[in-house]
Amino acid sequence: MTGAAVLDDKERLAVADPAGMLDEIAGAGDQARSALRIAQASSLVGPQPEVVVVAGMGGSGLAGDVVAALAFASSAVPVLAVKGDRLPAFVGPGTLLVAVSFSGNTAETLSAVEQGLAAGARVVAVASGGALAALARGRGSPLVTVEAPPGRMPRAALWSLLVPVCSAAEAAGVLPPLRDQVLAAAGALDAEAAALGPAVPTDANPAKQAALRLLDRLPVVWGSGQLGAVAATRFRTQCNENAKVPVVSAALPEANHNDVMGLEGGLGPGRVLVLLRDEAGEHERDGLRLAAALEALGVDDPVVRRAGEGHGLVRLARLTAFTDFASAYLAIARGVDPTPIRTLDRLKAAVSAASR
Ligand code: F6R
């Protein structure tokens, strides 16, 4: 059975989500609190760097986007997320390189660390184990070992990864003290799980409603402000990996300079626009820009989720709770198991076999 009926049926949901992705999403608040305890017990303090680079891929790499977005408004030093084997040429002894990989075995992240170490960067590793943890131990680099209960997928470990990456930036004086903000974000994740979780029926549950609107349509996702843009990326990657659907995502106001042309003539029956708005992070003209884009495209009923008030991490938590629940419900409404990522696994295995 697919579609609306399954989303409000506890037993059928359990069958449709055998590995418990919905429970993982609902547990994000506890995950953040536990990650805070682990990060606080780690020795991360180091000198203030000239630049921070966060290297990581996929669900792990998103932590770099978040730290860059948090640092945007307040950090005196640049913070850059890198997704690939190579680091920029400026990486050197003044660089703090935070390497983040849930498995600890992602080839691109390992190459980046090797380049960073060779260039004299100070490395902090965030991993559950694997080659990255071994490399950090061997080189005497600080390591935060993230929790990895059996079956947890990297994308379901966002807060386990994000909190220590933020803590490494905080310990180097790049982000302000984050303890209270992490605890507040954990509270927001709990509140969103109570509002968007599987027990809340579709007629009162915006994440289930969004999933049903997206069923058999191409989601076009725009995020506003630095954090809204990260949430738009998260929405795309969560829909890709959980629901196994393609998504178009973009950041505002840049979308007004190109993406709108791809939608000229309107969304039509095959596309739905999703707006992830972080109004606290928007420029004063962004609301006007967005209204003009909707008017020009004739869109009068986009799916809208707002980040609300509070610290950046709290606002991000509200948006990622929505992206994560909506993508898992979309998977289930499509009759797809949200957890396995067979094509991605096959691809990693093929690349690793070919490079041996
Ligand atoms: C899987 C997922 C992927 C991985 C990526 C990198 O759930 O989210 O995007 O995050 O393949 O692997 P790790 O995170 O182990 O470095």
Residues whose N, C-alpha, C, O or C-beta is under 5 A from the ligand:
A	BS01	F6R	M57 G58 G59 S60 V100 S101 F102 S103 G104 T106 M153 P154 R155
